[in-house]
Amino acid sequence: MPKYLLLILFLWFSFKDRQSESKQPNIVFIFADDMTYTALNALGNAEISTPNLNRLVRGGTSFTHAFNMGGWNGAICVASRAMIISGRSLWEANQFRKGWINGLDTDKSWGKLMESAGYETFMTGKWHIDAKAEAIFQNVVHVRPGMPGDTWNRNPGMAQKIIEAKSRNVPIDGIMPLGYNRPLDENDTLWSASDTTLGGYWEGGRHWSEVLKEDALGFLEQSKDRENPFFMYLAFNAPHDPRQAPKEYLDRYPIDRISLPKSWLPEYPFKDSIGNGPDLRDEALAPFPRTPYAIKKHTQEYYALISHMDDQIGAILDRLKADDGMKNTYVIFTADHGIAMGRHGLMGKQSLFDHSIRVPFMIMGPGISKGKKIDEPIYLQDAMATSLELAGIKKPDYVFFNSVVDLAKGNQPKSHYEAIYGAYTNTQRMIRKNGFKLIVYPKLKKILLLDVTNDPEEESDLASDLTYQINVDSLFNELLELQQQFKDTIDITSIRSLK
């Protein structure tokens, strides 16, 4: 081949490479539901199989301390998703969403910000916020509810029935719908995670996680010849209950190979005062008191649903790699919050222990270090600001959360947050800083102090230990400051003298 032709080819390919580098990147956001930070193989859980999420850990950067700020009611996912779509902190998001109910302010949202910068936006899966998905994303396929339908949803007033039964000292076993208060023992097999006749994830004839995968692959097929970059918001309902998966996934996790959580308790002593009693739907899933077998059974179903979701994510990653070799695509994975799954005697996500507020957070793409783990604390809602920076969009002043790009690329050594704040309804408040966590239970006028560095399972309360009074005092004062910053109106000042 003549030398001038070789030169032309070299210059052409160099131009194409530079063109690819200068083009806005594609951004794929994958959102799980109820997935705690320990539910991933490559981040330390040898019991669960997550080969495709492991690809994100090994092929990108993982943030080991990503937190949800909390929730204003038992549906923690509503608050978490309102924060990530709006960019606003907890109590601001609670006020802001009222405009969404009336169809207002949808332009001040993640999808619209990406669209304004030339992105083709796509959404499918769980939504569960007050705005209409179609008002925020250009392409919407399936808009799923907060959870797949189950027997609790088909029995209105269940919480009130449980409260009334408790007030009369009547056993609640007889009023619990199918799929709840289970399993009572190894012979309790009325509800099966692989029974497709029970609806839930099987409603519509195909498992919802598989439908989401097909939706995503369909959009990628349509987008391969488009000039505009795309932003995909892929929100799995998994692994939220009802934790249903095909039998072959359940078979991967024999009960006798599942370990009990180190912080397992039969019952949390303060459950009722912190809003985690049996009238809370999540807590009604397993019997009171919690038994080792019940927790292992729920964990089996949890792991199976995660592994099934992992396979769907793998198909999406394979397609992305086939399309452009991931040369100009970023993938961000996280979850809306964690889940207790028997830790501290709890089942849900309505507490401020790490199992309920801490989630996996991985980012993979050009310029992002591979296999790197960062321990600096972030909020999971930083995903929104991260995507804005990657897209070259100036972060609006109203967006509270911060991009993690500088942390991921090593340009910022420390967290953007001096402390992590957490809140649940009017029953719990929290601050996490410098290896310690202070939790306040306002109704009980009680303070917990946890050394999360040396006691990561959060089993030992140090609040009454005189050695740690300086920690209690300083963290309590900083929590008051955070309350003021975040417009938190619950007054906890009187508790200080009762520690």
Helices and strands as residue ranges (DSSP letters): H 3-22, E 26-32, G 41-43, H 51-59, E 61-63, E 66-67, E 70-71, H 76-86, H 90-101, H 110-116, E 120-126, G 133-135, E 139-144, H 158-167, G 173-175, G 196-198, G 200-202, H 208-223, E 230-235, H 247-250, G 255-257, G 281-285, H 292-324, E 329-335, H 354-357, E 358-359, E 361-364, E 372-374, E 378-379, H 382-390, H 405-408, E 420-424, E 428-433, E 436-441, E 446-451, G 466-468, H 469-485, G 493-498
